[in-house]
Amino acid sequence: YCLNYAGIQPSDLSLVVLCIQGRATDKIHDIRLDPFLNVVTHGVPTITIPHHYGHAVSVFATSGFAESAILIVDGAGSPVSDFTSDELKVLNGDSQDSWETISLYHASGTDIVPLEKHAVDRGAWLVGHNGEMPLFGSLGGIFSAAAQQIFGEVAEAGKVMGLAPYGKPLFPTSDFFDIANGRFHFKDTVPLRFRHAERWPNRKEEYEALAASVQSALEDALLYLMKHLRELCTSDNLCYAGGVALNSVANERIIRESGFKNIYIMAAAEDSGTAIGAAYHGLWQLTQHNSRRPILHDAPGRIYAPEDVSAAINSNENVHVVNSTDTISDAVELLCDGKIIGWLDGGSELGPRALKPLRALPTSELD
């Protein structure tokens, strides 16, 4: 898709950069085996970068900031065996077979310097428990565990966020984790309360309270991290990414309460964004230059011509075409009837939330 858009072939590439969630040494991630890029035959060099570092480059490179503090929070990223030497020096905790979960950086120009790393032992950010609520070892893991218990699917963290305002917190933050000597210590208190496999909409009030509790605990954790990041870095700017950065409710509190004057949260904050970070890392390696061009919209993909749309429709006999003279009005009527609408207009969007890149205004302008 990208090469077609640029009008080039794999042989035209100067460099290929890989950023994955997992062990870089696993054969499945060996980019040299990719039959399309065929980097060995074409003589194209390759680089592999750690997962959180890829997040950090992606959000800083698209922010337009000259320098910035950076926070990355997700379920789990790369193992310590894939860390850079600078990242290993700032790991907060045991380095034996642990995997990154939280990373704090400071960036300037094309340099991204790690300030502190948090990790979970053996990569156990989420541990299944016979169909019951999983145990967790990271902030992203808390939401995935709740999503599994409530909806039966670990990927439904967004639904947990959406359910939270319907309930009131039942479990205090201390039931999810403690923070001692700057380290998160996660607890099994809440998962052990849910030793059953009943899913939503069963136990409605109980699950509303669980979602509200999870949301409250996450917000407490993020505000602690923001305060700590400001202690480590004097920048007025904040770049924030990682899967947890898709929690727009928590993001509102970060904007209002973190103390940073300028905040940028990438639309593709989750793992699709690390591809952007890999590409920018490669560009910086080749040019030694950060253009500081901010991404201004969330639709950088190709625009499909009417003939492209017609061809796609005509190739599927199950699609029935109804022409409209008032598209907006017809869409409203369909929504009111409980229908689900897919809307194709302009370029393809970047990221899973269909949100514009978030840039915070000064707090006085938000009130």
N, C-alpha and C positions, 0 to 999 in steps of 0.2 A: 504493500500500500504506500509506504513512505518513499520507496525508490521510484515507483510509478509516478507519484506526485512530483518528485524532483526530476524525473526524466533521465535517470541514470541506471546503471547495471551494478550488480555486486562487485564486479571487477573494477569499478570506478571508485570504490571506497578507499579512504586513506587509513581508516582505523575502525575496529569494531570493539565496543565496550559492553561488557556483560555485567548486570547486577541482578542477583537472584535471591530468593528467600530460601536458604538451605546451605548445604556444604558445597563450596565451589569445586571440591575434588570429586564429587559424585559424577559418574560418567554421563548421566542424563543431562548435565549442565555443560558438557564439553562442546564449546561453540565450534571447535574444529570439525566436529562430526555433522554439522548442519549442511544438508545437501544443497540448499538453495544459495546460501552465502558462499560456501566452498572456499573458505578463506585460505586454506593451505595451497590449493591450486593457483589461486589468484595472488598469493603472496601478500595478503592483507594482515598486518599485525593485530593482535587482540590483547585486551586488558580486562581483568575481572576486578570489580570493586565491591567492598562490603555493602550490605543492605542498607543500614542506617546512613552510611555515608552517601549512598545514592539518593536517599530521601533528602538529605541535607543539601546536596548540590542542586537537586531539582527545585527546591523551594527558594533557595538563595538566588540561583541563576535567573529565575523568572520574576523575582521581586523588584528588581531595579535598584535595590539598595546598594550603596557603596560598601557598607559593612553592616553586620547584624549579628545579634544573638540568635541561636537556632535551637529549637526543641523538637525532638523526634520521639514519638510514643506510639507503640503498636503492640501486637501480641508477642511476636518474637521475630528477630531478623537473622543475622549471621552468627555462626559459632565463633568463639574467641580465636580458633585456629585460623580464621580468615581476617582477623583484625589487622589493621596497620600497626606498626610499632608504636606510633603515638597514641593510638587508641588503647593498646594494652597498658600503657603507663598510667592511664586515668581510670582504669576499671575499678569500680567500687565493689569489692568483694572477691570471692574465690574465682580464679581463672580456669579451674580444671573443668573442661567440657561444659562450660556455660554458654548461653546464647543471649545476645543483646535484646533488651526490652525497652530501655530509655537511654537516649543520648543527648548530651548538651554540647553545643559547639559555639565557636565564634568564627565568623567568616569576614574576609576582607579581600577584595580583588578576586584572585583565583585561588586563594588559600582558605581552607576550612580546617580549623584547629580544634581537636576534641578537648573538651574541658572536663567531662565526667561521663562515665558509662555505667549503666546498671544492667545486670544480666540475671538469668534464671538458670539454675543448675540443670544440666542434662537437657536443656531445651524444654523442660516440662512446664510450658506456659499454660497448657490445658491437658488435663488427664481424665479420660473417660472413666465412668464408674457404673458399669452395668446398666446403661440406659437411664441412670439417674443424673442429677446435677453434677457436672464435672468439677473436679478440683482445679484451681488456677494458680498461676505463679507470675502474673503480670497484670497491668491495668487493662490491656486489651483482652486478656484471658477472663477477667471478671465479666465483661459484657458478653463474650462468647459463651461462657458457662450459663449465664442467665438466659441467653437466647436459646440454647439447647434445652434447658429445663422448661421454659415457657412455650416455645414454638416448635421444639423438636429439631432445630437446625442451628448450628453454631454460626452460620453466616448471617443470621437475622439480627445483628446488633442494632441496626437502624430501627427495627420495630420495637426493641426494648426502649430505646430513646423516646420513640413516639408514645409508648404506653406509660412512661414514667409520670407525666403530669396528671394522670387520672388517679394516681394513688398518693399516699403519704408514706415517707420513709418509716419502715418498721425496724430495720436493722441499722445500728449506728455504724459509722465508718470504721470504728475499732473492731467490728466483727469481720471486716474484710481484710484489713491490714493494720500493722503498726509501722511507724517510722522511727528507727533507732540508729543513732550514729550515722544519719544520712542515708540509711538503707531501708528499702521496703521489705517488710516481713509479712508475707501473705498467710492468711489463716483459712482453715477448713470449716469454721463455725457455721457459715451460711449454707454451703453445700450439704453439710450433714443434717441440716433441717429439712432437706428436700430429698427424702429417700423413697421416691415414687416416680412414676413415669406418666403422670396425668398432664396433658397439654392444654393450652388455651383452646377454647374459652372455658374449660373447666377451671375451678378454683380462681375465679375472676378477681375477687378482692385481694386474695393472697398474692397473685401474680402482679397486680397493680402495685402493691406495696413492695414487692421484690424489685420491680423495675425502678420505682422511685428511690429505693435504698441504694441500688447500684448507681443510679445517676448522681445521687448526692455524694457518694463515696468517691466517684470519679472526679467530680468538681473539686472536692477537698484536695485530692491528690494533685490535680493540675495546678491549682492555686499555690500549693506548697512548692511545686517544681518551678513555677514562675518566679516566686520569691527567691528561691535558691539560685536560679539562673541569673537573676539581677545581682545577687551577691558575688557571683563568679565573673560577671561580664557587665561593664558599665554602659553598654550600648543603649540608645533610646529605641532601637529598632528590634523587632522580633519577627522571625520566620518560623512557622509551625507546620509540621507535616507528620506523616505516619497515619495508620488506619484510625487511631483514636481521634485524630484531628477532623474526622468526618462528623463528630458529635457537635452539631451546630449550637445546641443549647449550652453546652459547656463553653463553646467559643465566645458566646455573648458575655459570659462572666469574665473570660480572659480579657476581652476587649475593655470591659469596664473596670476591672479590678487588678489586672496584672502589674500596672505601673509603667508599662512600655507605651511610648507616645505613638509609634507607628507600627502597625501589625499587619503582616501578610500571611494568609492561610491559603495554600494552593488548592484549587478545585480537585485536582487528581492527587489528593493527599495520601491515598492508599497505594498499593503496590504497583498499579499502572504508572504512577508518577516516577518510580525509580528508573523507568526507561528514559524519561526526560533527563533525569540526573546523569545517567550513563552517557547519553549523547553530549550533554554539556561538559562532562568531565573529559570526554574525548576531544571536544573542540578546544578546551582550555589547554590540554596537553599539546595540541598541534599549534596553537596560536599564542599561548601564554597571555591571553587577553580576555577580559570579561567585558562585553559590550554594554552591560547593565540595561538591556532592553527589557522592560517589564512586559509580561503577558497581560494584555488589556481586555481580552474576552475569552469565554470558555468554549468557543466553537472554531478551533483552528483547522478542523478537518476539511476534506474536499466537499465542494458544493455539487450536487447532482443536477444535471440538466434535465429539462422536461422529457427529452427523448430517453434518458436513462431510466427515469421513473416509469415511463410507459412500457419500456422493454421489460422491466422487472415485473410489472403487473401482468403483461401479456404472457409471460412465461409461467404464470401460476393460474390454473383454471379455477381455483377455489376463491379467487379474489373477485368481488363484484364491485364495479365502479358506479358511483352515484355522483353526478356533477352537482355542484352547489353554486348558488348565486350570492349567498351570504355565509361564508365559511365560519366566521366567529359565532353567529347566531345558531347555526346548525350544531356546532361543537358544544355550545352551552346546553342546548336541548338534549343532546346525547348524554352529557354529564349528569344532567338533572334526572335522566332516566336510568342512571346507575351504570351506564356503559363505560368501558375502558377505551381511551383514545391514545393512539400513537401519532405524534405530530412530526412531520418531516419538512423542515424549512431551513434553508441556509446550510452552513457547514456542520459536520459532525462534532458533537460536544466532547470535551475532555473531562474524564472523571465520572464517578458513579452517582453523584448527587444532583447533577444538572444545575449547579450553582455557579454564579460568577465568581472569579477569584476575589477573595475577601480582603479588602484593605480598610483598616479602621480609621475613622475620623477621630480628631481630638475629642476627648471625653465630653467637653463642654458642648460640642455640636451634636452629641448623641442624646442629650437630655431633652 
